Amino acid sequence: MSIRDADCFEQVLRDAERLLGLTITIHDRAEIFRDPAGLPLLPGVRRRHGHAFCSIGRNREAGYDDRCVAHCRDIVNATAFARRAPYTHLCWKGAQEVAIPVMRGEIHVATMFAGPFRHPKSSGAPRSGAFPDDVLAAYQSLPVSDARQLEAVGRILTTLGQGLLNHLDDLHRLHASDGTRRNDIRRFVSYRSQQEVGLDDLAVELGLSSSRTSHLVQEIFGMSFTEMMLQERMARARMLLVSSGYSVGTIAQRVGIPDEYYFNRAFKRRFGLPPGRYRTVHSSPGSARSVTG
């Protein structure tokens, strides 16, 4: 399968799951796994933990997903970034899982989760009475973890994550119409648009003065750096509105616009509808349930 085929990303992950005997989830923190047209390279279900043990209770218990999101998206992602290396954690239901930060230099672009596993010691198991019987039964059916195995999974998926990033760069390079500078600027915007960065940061990346960088962006793309960043953020917001269950405020934060009021105005100005209305009009039934967790 060629890197020209966007389906190779999902196929590689399925192959890895089959060979390693586990489930892989990816939290695309920077929303970079998109093709040159801006469409997602990974299905929405890849964002959430898809193992049967993880999904028990998801549709019957209020707040179930909220606990998964709070633990995995917030706590585990923050720890993975702080460590900058794979580590094993216990989810709130007691299962073990390997979390692997996917880094591009110092930028934490994604986190891969691999598992789940049963803790080798009975003291690590979920307590009887604290969870329904089907959760406890599903936990007992999980493979028992082995320290060396978990370390190996971390090494393998660290390499796989870097390989996916390299394939992503190649895919975009194949569709680039001109020049290294164009690629460098596009890559910067793609990887950094969710952060608080400005023209000076791009200038440092390119090794140019801020004035020269400003003229270069305008010359190549026909818009200012500020407009280019806003365009990228709005494109990501539109994708998240129709493919995830995040609230509008959370989406604004994720794409790099902490002011929800400004985000709503900017989105309506670009797409003609406020975010909530856009989601209602353009989401297919059930698509907004793909919450990261």
C-alpha positions in Angstrom: 0.0 0.0 0.0 1.5 3.3 -1.1 1.7 6.5 1.0 -0.3 8.0 -1.9 -3.2 6.0 -0.6 -4.7 7.9 2.4 -6.3 4.6 3.6 -2.8 3.3 4.6 -3.0 5.2 7.9 -6.0 3.3 9.2 -4.8 0.0 7.6 -1.4 0.2 9.4 -3.1 0.7 12.7 -5.4 -2.3 12.1 -2.4 -4.4 11.2 -0.6 -3.3 14.4 -3.7 -4.2 16.5 -3.9 -7.6 14.9 -0.2 -8.4 15.4 0.1 -7.1 18.9 -3.3 -8.3 20.1 -4.5 -5.1 21.5 -6.6 -2.0 20.7 -5.1 1.3 19.6 -6.7 4.7 20.2 -5.3 8.0 19.0 -6.0 11.4 20.4 -5.1 13.7 17.6 -4.3 16.7 19.8 -3.1 18.9 17.0 -5.8 17.7 14.5 -3.0 17.0 12.0 -4.1 13.6 10.6 -5.9 15.1 7.7 -5.3 14.7 3.9 -4.3 17.6 1.7 -8.0 18.4 1.2 -8.5 18.7 5.0 -10.5 15.5 5.4 -9.7 13.2 8.3 -7.3 10.3 7.6 -8.6 8.3 10.6 -12.2 7.4 11.3 -14.0 9.0 14.2 -14.1 5.7 16.1 -10.3 5.8 16.3 -10.5 8.7 18.7 -12.3 6.8 21.4 -11.4 3.6 23.2 -13.1 0.9 21.2 -12.4 -2.2 23.2 -15.5 -4.0 24.5 -14.3 -3.4 28.1 -14.1 0.3 27.5 -17.5 0.6 25.9 -19.5 -1.1 28.6 -21.8 1.4 30.2 -21.2 4.0 27.6 -24.8 4.2 26.5 -26.6 3.5 29.7 -24.8 5.5 32.4 -24.9 9.3 32.6 -21.4 10.8 33.0 -19.7 7.6 31.9 -17.9 9.2 28.9 -17.2 12.3 31.0 -15.0 10.3 33.3 -13.2 8.6 30.4 -12.6 12.0 28.8 -11.4 13.7 32.0 -9.0 10.8 32.7 -7.6 10.1 29.3 -7.8 13.4 27.5 -6.7 15.5 30.4 -4.7 13.6 32.9 -3.0 11.0 30.7 -2.2 13.4 27.9 -0.7 15.8 30.3 1.4 13.1 31.9 2.5 11.7 28.5 3.7 15.2 27.5 5.5 15.7 30.8 7.3 12.4 30.5 7.8 12.5 26.7 8.1 8.7 26.8 5.6 5.8 26.9 4.3 4.9 30.3 1.7 2.5 31.8 -1.4 3.9 33.6 -4.5 2.6 35.2 -7.8 3.8 33.9 -10.6 4.8 36.3 -12.1 1.3 35.9 -8.8 -0.4 36.8 -7.5 -1.6 33.4 -3.9 -1.1 32.5 -3.0 0.7 29.3 0.2 2.0 27.6 0.1 5.7 26.7 2.6 6.8 24.0 3.2 10.5 23.3 3.7 11.3 19.6 6.1 14.2 19.4 7.3 16.4 16.6 10.3 18.0 18.2 9.0 19.6 21.3 5.4 19.6 20.1 3.0 17.0 21.5 0.8 16.4 18.5 -1.0 13.2 19.5 -1.2 10.4 22.1 -1.6 6.7 21.3 -3.3 4.4 23.8 -2.7 0.6 23.6 -4.5 -2.0 25.6 -6.4 -2.7 27.8 -4.8 -5.3 30.1 -5.6 -6.9 33.4 -3.2 -6.0 36.3 -1.0 -9.0 37.2 -1.8 -8.5 40.9 -5.4 -9.0 42.2 -5.0 -5.8 44.3 -5.0 -3.8 41.1 -8.4 -5.2 40.0 -11.6 -3.2 40.2 -13.4 -3.8 43.5 -16.5 -6.0 43.6 -19.5 -3.8 44.3 -17.9 -0.7 42.8 -18.8 -1.7 39.3 -21.6 -3.7 37.7 -21.1 -7.4 37.2 -20.6 -7.1 33.4 -17.7 -4.7 33.9 -16.0 -7.1 36.4 -16.5 -10.0 34.1 -15.1 -8.1 31.1 -12.1 -7.1 33.2 -11.4 -10.8 34.1 -11.4 -11.6 30.4 -8.6 -9.2 29.6 -5.1 -10.5 29.0 -2.8 -10.2 32.0 -0.1 -7.6 31.5 3.6 -8.3 31.6 6.1 -5.5 32.3 8.4 -6.5 29.4 5.5 -6.8 27.0 4.3 -3.3 28.0 7.7 -1.8 27.5 7.9 -3.5 24.0 4.5 -2.1 23.1 5.7 1.3 24.0 8.8 1.0 21.9 7.0 -0.4 18.9 4.2 2.2 18.9 6.7 5.1 19.5 8.3 4.1 16.2 5.0 3.6 14.5 3.8 7.0 15.6 6.9 8.7 14.2 6.4 6.6 11.0 2.8 7.9 10.7 4.1 11.5 11.0 6.7 10.9 8.3 4.0 9.4 6.0 1.8 12.4 6.7 4.6 14.8 5.7 5.2 12.7 2.5 1.5 12.7 1.7 1.3 16.4 1.8 4.6 16.9 0.0 3.3 14.8 -2.9 0.4 17.2 -3.3 2.4 20.4 -2.7 2.4 22.6 -5.8 5.7 24.4 -5.2 8.7 25.1 -3.1 10.2 24.2 0.2 9.2 27.5 1.8 5.5 26.7 1.1 5.9 23.3 2.7 7.7 24.7 5.7 5.0 27.4 6.3 2.1 24.9 5.8 3.7 22.4 8.2 4.2 25.1 10.8 0.5 26.2 10.6 -0.6 22.6 10.6 1.4 21.6 13.7 1.1 24.9 15.6 -2.3 26.4 14.9 -3.8 25.1 18.2 -1.1 26.9 20.1 -0.6 30.6 20.9 1.9 31.4 18.2 2.5 34.5 16.0 4.4 35.7 13.0 7.6 36.1 15.1 7.5 32.3 15.9 7.2 31.5 12.2 10.1 33.9 11.4 12.3 32.0 13.9 11.3 28.7 12.3 12.2 30.0 8.8 15.4 31.8 10.0 14.0 35.1 8.5 13.1 38.5 9.8 9.5 39.1 10.8 9.1 41.6 8.0 10.4 39.2 5.4 8.3 36.4 6.7 5.2 38.5 6.5 5.9 39.4 2.9 6.7 35.8 2.1 3.4 34.5 3.5 1.5 37.1 1.6 3.4 36.4 -1.6 3.0 32.6 -1.5 -0.5 32.3 -0.1 -2.2 35.6 -0.9 -3.2 36.2 2.7 -1.6 37.4 5.9 -0.2 35.0 8.5 -3.1 35.9 10.9 -5.7 35.1 8.2 -3.9 31.8 7.4 -3.9 30.7 11.0 -7.6 31.6 11.3 -8.4 29.7 8.2 -6.7 26.6 9.5 -8.4 26.9 12.9 -11.9 27.3 11.3 -11.3 24.3 9.0 -10.4 22.2 12.0 -13.4 23.5 14.0 -15.8 22.7 11.1 -14.4 19.1 11.0 -14.7 18.7 14.8 -18.3 20.0 14.8 -19.5 17.3 12.5 -17.2 14.4 13.6 -17.1 14.7 17.4 -19.3 15.3 20.4 -17.2 18.1 21.9 -19.0 21.2 23.1 -18.5 24.4 21.1 -16.4 25.8 23.9 -14.2 22.7 23.9 -13.7 22.9 20.2 -12.8 26.6 20.4 -10.1 25.7 22.9 -8.8 22.7 20.9 -8.3 24.7 17.7 -6.5 27.5 19.5 -9.2 30.2 20.1 -9.8 30.4 23.9 -12.4 33.2 23.5 -15.6 31.4 22.7 -17.5 34.6 21.8 -14.8 35.5 19.3 -14.8 32.0 18.0 -18.6 32.0 17.4 -18.4 35.3 15.5 -15.4 34.2 13.4 -17.1 30.9 12.6 -20.4 32.5 11.5 -18.5 35.1 9.5 -16.7 32.4 7.5 -19.4 29.7 7.2 -22.6 31.7 7.4 -24.0 29.8 10.5 -23.1 29.8 14.2 -21.2 26.7 15.3 -24.2 25.0 17.0 -26.5 25.5 14.0 -23.8 24.4 11.6 -23.4 21.1 13.6 -27.2 20.5 13.5 -27.4 21.1 9.7 -24.3 19.2 8.7 -24.0 16.3 11.1 -25.1 12.9 10.0 -27.2 10.9 12.6 -24.9 9.6 15.4 -21.8 11.4 14.1 -21.5 13.8 17.0 -21.1 10.8 19.4 -17.5 10.3 18.5 -16.1 11.9 21.7 -12.5 11.4 22.5 -12.1 9.1 25.5 
